[in-house]
């Protein structure tokens, strides 16, 4: 791999790929496939489905590179595409069922037991120093986050873990921007209430404190 690719902006890397640079394509795969897998596995807890969708996505890109439009955020472009692929495959797979008609209209899916997908795991680096305390608080915080409805969790994940903005989250999730604002606000209000009921303190996870302070 040429070192110059590391210094490329997303727009430059994408354009190099579109113009037929195979090194740019390989670098793009190595850079984005792991985070696509992480996002995809939050959506669908089936390794095979997620891996197949990622492979299909990059094959599609390779075959249609000359027809692709421009983008200055490859991650955003890929997230939007992979979410659609996973939804289509999950809904077509007999092992997956919709919770109800309203969920189907919203493009939500669940496992065969009717449990909505999308779980959030707290980043390991955002922990307290003591190992035992880390494990205890991580478990509590993960539990609080995963009490949220699936779409609220996904919106939080895209915005605060993956650093997408409101318009980008709206496009990835195929929602109006106002709906994303409502999802984020509702999630933060619920989290604040959950934390008040628990023994977790704001400084346990700096991100939670920052998130909740944003609605005060």
Long-range contacts (C-beta under 8 A, 24 or more apart in sequence): 1-26, 1-27, 9-72, 10-71, 10-72, 10-73, 10-74, 10-75, 11-70, 11-71, 11-72, 13-74, 14-68, 14-70, 14-71, 14-72, 14-74, 14-77, 15-70, 17-61, 17-65, 18-65, 18-66, 18-68, 20-65, 25-58, 25-61, 25-62, 25-65, 28-74, 29-58, 32-74, 32-75, 32-78, 33-58, 35-75, 35-162, 36-78, 36-79, 36-82, 39-79, 39-82, 39-83, 39-157, 39-162, 40-82, 40-86, 42-117, 42-118, 42-119, 42-120, 42-154, 42-157, 43-83, 43-86, 43-87, 43-90, 43-117, 43-118, 43-154, 44-86, 44-89, 44-90, 44-96, 44-109, 44-117, 45-111, 45-117, 45-119, 46-90, 46-95, 49-86, 49-89, 49-90, 49-93, 50-86, 52-89, 53-82, 53-85, 53-86, 53-89, 54-82, 56-85, 57-81, 57-82, 57-85, 73-168, 75-162, 75-164, 76-164, 76-168, 76-171, 76-172, 79-158, 79-162, 79-164, 79-172, 80-171, 80-172, 83-172, 83-173, 106-151, 107-174, 108-150, 108-151, 116-149, 116-150, 117-150, 118-150, 118-153, 118-154, 118-157, 119-146, 119-153, 120-145, 120-146, 120-153, 120-156, 120-157, 120-161, 122-205, 123-161, 123-207, 126-205, 126-206, 126-207, 127-205, 128-204, 137-200, 137-204, 137-205, 140-198, 140-199, 140-200, 141-200, 141-204, 141-205, 141-208, 144-191, 144-194, 144-195, 144-198, 144-200, 145-191, 147-190, 147-194, 148-187, 148-190, 148-191, 151-183, 152-183, 152-184, 152-186, 152-187, 152-190, 153-187, 155-180, 155-183, 155-184, 155-187, 156-184, 156-187, 156-211, 159-184, 160-207, 160-211, 185-215, 188-212, 188-214, 188-215, 189-215
